[in-house]
């Protein structure tokens, strides 16, 4: 099962992705979490301490590895490099495991721009394609505010994209952009989650702004979840029974999309 999580920055994508990953892991599933957002927050949401996070080197900063696999030095633009580098062993060698969830951090590609035809970008795209299309485990991708790392071919392996929205127009505008882009690459299923909900008016705002779209759940604004990041514990550790059950229900519904 391959799940992509997207939405505007700050809406709670990483919280949702981490809680879902930990929920699946606790049920006995094998889970790989991929932090594909340059503003990487997934490690914190999984409860990986700040000291341990220092040991995680983003894949985009593994310069020697990228040079070895693509056959060209990073700064040698204009040189011919491999468009299909070997990446099948990356998850096993570089993932950091916490509470049954293996985490890979992609990091930002600074040279030439994120969409450049450069060794770093080519390597990252090859890695994402391998994880989506060929790895036999649950994959949860915490995306940036879009679908930058997904191509048309890769999208065919994604079972569902969950777009996290909050009750605000900028969040809705971003969600509609993601929805349009997902349709362009023929992504199979796009659903929504409402987050930071204070009252029924917030729920109604999201429902009215996304007519005919499937909304899996609404989650309340929570200071406790913010404190989890401050205290270095996983988001699931601070959830009450009701929230934990809601994530179990969401997992069950997403599993149903793959049948």
Secondary structure, 3 states (H helix, E strand, C coil): CEEEEECCCCCCHHHHHHHHHHHHHHCCCCEEEEECCCCCCHHHHCCCCHHHHCCCCCHHHCHHHHHHHHCCCCCCCCCCCCCCCCCCCHHHHHCEEECCEEEEECCCCCCCCCCCCCHHHHHHHHHHHHHHHCCCCEEEEECCCCCCCCCHHHHCCCCEEEEEEECCHHHHHHHHHHHHHHHHCCCCCEEEEEEEECCHHHHHHHHHHCCCCCEEEEEECCHHHHHHHHHCCCHHHHCCHHHHHHHHHHHHHHHHHCC
